[in-house]
Amino acid sequence: MKAVITVVGRDSVGIIAKVSAVCSEYHANIVDISQSVLSEYFAMIMVVDIDSLTVPFTSFVDVMNGLGKNNGLDVRTMHEDVFDSMHRI
């Protein structure tokens, strides 16, 4: 199974490193990543494989939310099933 992680906020050094470190810590494997800086704003979308998570998915979501709050970022983590359902026509 996969999850989609989005990160939006003011650009600063180390955002990708911080998000990647948390993914690695909980065994969420990064499958794809796209990031852009628009003026002073940072935006990223990551697709991660969550089959080997070391915690329940809801706990991983909470950790990612906390990472965002601690760094002044909006970090959203959504299971691929929910993401797919939201984007069906």
N, C-alpha and C positions, 0 to 999 in steps of 0.2 A: 504494500500500500504506500501511497505517497501523500505528502502534504505540501501546501503552498504557503510560503512565508513572504509577507510583504513588509517592507521597511521604508518609512518616509520620515524625513526630518531635515533639520539644518545639517549641511555637510560638515564633517569633521574627520580627522585622521582616525582610522582604526575601526570604522563601523563594520565593514565586511569581516575583519578579523574577529571582532567581538561576537558577531552572530555565528560565524563559522566555528569558533571555539566552543560555544554552547552546543551547537549541533554535534560536534565531535565528542564532547563530554557525555552526551546522552545517546550516542551511536545513531544519530540521524545522518545518513549519507547524502551529501549534496549531489544531485543528479544534473541540475542545470541552474544557471544563475545569469541574471541580466541586471545591470545597474547603470544608472545615469546620474549625472550632476547637471542640474538646470539652474544656472546662476549660483545662488548659495544653497540650493536645496538638493538633497540626496534622495533617490528613489531606487529601490531594489526589489526584484522578485526572485525568489529561490524556489526550486522544486526539490524536495528532499524525500528520500526513501525512508520510511519509518518502520519497516519490518523488524528491525533489530533494536528498537528503542529500549532503554533500560528502565524506563518508568512508564506508567500509563500515559496515553496521549494527552489526556486532560492536564496532567501534571506538567508535561512538556510545554503545553500552551501557556500555562501559568508562569513557567520559568521565562519563556520568551516575552510574555507581557511585562514581567518584572524587569527584564533586560531593557526593554524599551523605556519604561518609566524612569529607570535609573540613569538613562543616557539621553533623555529628552527626545525620544523617538516614538513614532507610532509603529509598533510591531504587531502584526496580525498573523496568526497561524491557523490555517483552515485545512481540515481533512479534504482530500481530493474528491470524495463523494459529495460533500457539501458544496465545494467549489463547482464541480460539474453540474450539480442540480441548479445552482444559482445562475449558470450561464447557458442553460438550455433554452432554445427558442420555442 
